[in-house]
């Protein structure tokens, strides 16, 4: 019997049901899907999709370029208030690990670089900003809203994802990043 599970994160219900379908009890599936820090690990171990995103000179990039580094793929938009609020924490994290962590902030703004540059300015020099080359990019990564961050290990495999804003430079999320950095 499948019981309804009500969770705050919009995508968490599907992840709980997926965990249940894979043999976990509803309680185990919920614990695996949404631990206290909010990082969802249901897709842990999978290689991230190799989708294209663009830099300011409109050159195409792929996540495989960052192999060997811990990568936070942050899907965001300038019109998204939680995205704007989260960005300083991502910048501080990138600044703390200049050789080991790459924050790949991929804007979903339809206005492109004009909108991005107004927000980004000189304030964020360690996080790397890109824009989506495809309006379906967020959907391919499984994002149902913004911000949406996917943490990848040095091997390009997913560690977990956060379907909301987070304080990546402190607390439980920082400890997860620290562990990923130390893993290799």
PLY file of the C-alpha trace (Angstrom):
ply
format ascii 1.0
element vertex 184
property float x
property float y
property float z
element edge 183
property int vertex1
property int vertex2
end_header
0.00 0.00 0.00
1.41 3.40 -1.00
0.65 6.16 1.47
0.65 9.81 0.57
3.70 11.64 1.79
3.53 15.40 1.99
6.87 17.19 1.80
7.88 20.82 1.48
10.12 20.34 -1.56
8.02 20.07 -4.72
10.10 17.34 -6.34
10.58 15.36 -3.14
7.29 13.45 -3.43
8.36 11.94 -6.74
11.74 11.04 -5.23
10.10 9.40 -2.22
7.84 7.37 -4.45
10.87 6.43 -6.59
12.69 5.25 -3.46
9.60 3.30 -2.41
9.40 1.69 -5.85
13.08 0.67 -5.54
12.31 -1.34 -2.41
12.70 1.16 0.41
9.88 1.62 2.88
8.11 4.99 2.64
9.95 6.20 5.75
13.36 5.05 4.42
12.62 6.59 1.02
11.72 9.92 2.63
14.89 9.88 4.75
17.02 9.13 1.70
15.29 11.74 -0.45
15.22 14.72 1.91
17.62 14.63 4.87
17.72 17.52 7.33
20.12 19.59 5.21
17.81 19.23 2.20
20.34 17.65 -0.18
18.56 15.01 -2.26
20.78 12.00 -2.98
18.48 9.73 -4.97
20.54 10.24 -8.15
23.91 10.07 -6.39
26.55 8.29 -8.44
25.08 9.14 -11.83
27.09 11.14 -14.33
25.64 14.60 -14.84
24.03 15.18 -18.26
26.44 16.73 -20.75
24.43 19.71 -21.89
25.81 22.87 -23.42
25.96 26.29 -21.76
27.56 29.51 -22.99
30.12 31.96 -21.64
30.05 35.73 -22.22
31.73 35.33 -25.62
29.03 32.79 -26.59
31.53 29.92 -26.55
29.98 26.56 -25.72
31.03 24.68 -22.57
30.24 21.30 -21.04
30.58 19.96 -17.50
33.28 17.49 -18.54
35.65 20.49 -18.81
35.60 20.72 -15.00
36.49 17.08 -14.24
39.01 16.89 -11.45
37.20 19.66 -9.54
34.19 19.50 -7.24
31.45 21.32 -9.15
28.28 23.04 -8.01
25.99 23.56 -11.00
23.66 26.35 -9.94
20.63 26.98 -12.15
19.39 30.47 -11.42
17.84 33.63 -12.90
18.20 37.32 -12.14
14.45 37.68 -11.54
14.54 34.93 -8.88
14.88 36.53 -5.41
16.08 33.32 -3.65
18.68 32.92 -6.42
20.00 36.42 -5.85
20.05 35.84 -2.09
21.99 32.57 -2.44
24.66 33.86 -4.83
26.91 35.50 -2.16
27.16 32.14 -0.31
28.16 30.41 -3.55
30.75 33.13 -4.18
32.21 32.69 -0.66
32.41 28.93 -1.20
34.18 29.37 -4.55
36.58 31.86 -2.92
37.34 29.39 -0.10
38.33 26.65 -2.59
39.91 28.39 -5.60
41.80 25.25 -6.70
39.27 22.56 -5.84
35.70 23.83 -6.33
34.01 25.37 -9.35
30.69 27.13 -8.97
29.11 26.98 -12.42
26.19 29.42 -12.24
24.03 28.91 -15.34
21.53 31.72 -15.83
18.11 30.89 -17.22
17.41 34.52 -18.15
15.79 34.93 -21.54
17.23 38.45 -21.80
20.70 36.89 -21.81
23.85 38.77 -20.89
22.14 42.14 -20.60
20.18 40.92 -17.56
23.04 38.82 -16.18
25.60 41.62 -16.33
23.31 44.05 -14.48
23.19 41.66 -11.51
26.60 39.96 -11.71
28.87 42.98 -12.14
32.20 42.75 -10.34
30.67 41.36 -7.17
31.16 37.70 -8.08
34.70 37.07 -9.28
35.17 33.46 -8.12
31.90 31.85 -9.18
31.75 31.36 -12.94
28.68 32.64 -14.75
27.24 31.17 -17.92
23.90 31.32 -19.66
21.75 28.49 -20.80
22.15 27.62 -24.46
18.83 25.80 -24.46
15.56 26.73 -22.76
15.13 23.04 -21.88
18.43 22.86 -19.93
16.77 23.20 -16.52
14.27 20.47 -17.38
17.08 18.15 -18.50
18.71 18.59 -15.10
15.38 17.88 -13.38
14.82 21.40 -12.01
11.23 22.24 -11.23
12.13 25.74 -10.04
15.04 28.03 -9.19
17.51 28.06 -7.65
18.44 24.45 -8.24
21.94 23.26 -7.44
23.60 19.97 -8.31
26.79 18.99 -6.49
29.21 16.87 -8.51
32.33 15.06 -7.35
35.67 15.35 -9.10
34.70 12.41 -11.32
31.62 14.24 -12.68
29.24 12.01 -10.74
26.39 13.50 -8.78
26.70 13.71 -5.00
23.32 15.35 -4.49
21.04 18.21 -5.42
19.28 20.99 -3.60
15.94 22.16 -5.08
16.00 25.50 -3.21
18.49 28.08 -2.02
21.07 27.09 0.55
23.95 28.42 2.60
26.65 26.46 0.76
29.49 28.15 2.61
28.48 27.03 6.12
26.78 24.31 8.14
25.78 20.91 6.79
26.05 21.87 3.11
29.61 23.17 3.61
30.55 19.93 5.40
29.28 17.94 2.41
31.39 20.06 0.05
34.40 19.73 2.40
34.00 15.94 2.32
33.82 15.97 -1.51
36.98 18.06 -1.70
38.83 15.73 0.66
37.60 12.59 -1.12
40.33 12.70 -3.72
0 1
1 2
2 3
3 4
4 5
5 6
6 7
7 8
8 9
9 10
10 11
11 12
12 13
13 14
14 15
15 16
16 17
17 18
18 19
19 20
20 21
21 22
22 23
23 24
24 25
25 26
26 27
27 28
28 29
29 30
30 31
31 32
32 33
33 34
34 35
35 36
36 37
37 38
38 39
39 40
40 41
41 42
42 43
43 44
44 45
45 46
46 47
47 48
48 49
49 50
50 51
51 52
52 53
53 54
54 55
55 56
56 57
57 58
58 59
59 60
60 61
61 62
62 63
63 64
64 65
65 66
66 67
67 68
68 69
69 70
70 71
71 72
72 73
73 74
74 75
75 76
76 77
77 78
78 79
79 80
80 81
81 82
82 83
83 84
84 85
85 86
86 87
87 88
88 89
89 90
90 91
91 92
92 93
93 94
94 95
95 96
96 97
97 98
98 99
99 100
100 101
101 102
102 103
103 104
104 105
105 106
106 107
107 108
108 109
109 110
110 111
111 112
112 113
113 114
114 115
115 116
116 117
117 118
118 119
119 120
120 121
121 122
122 123
123 124
124 125
125 126
126 127
127 128
128 129
129 130
130 131
131 132
132 133
133 134
134 135
135 136
136 137
137 138
138 139
139 140
140 141
141 142
142 143
143 144
144 145
145 146
146 147
147 148
148 149
149 150
150 151
151 152
152 153
153 154
154 155
155 156
156 157
157 158
158 159
159 160
160 161
161 162
162 163
163 164
164 165
165 166
166 167
167 168
168 169
169 170
170 171
171 172
172 173
173 174
174 175
175 176
176 177
177 178
178 179
179 180
180 181
181 182
182 183
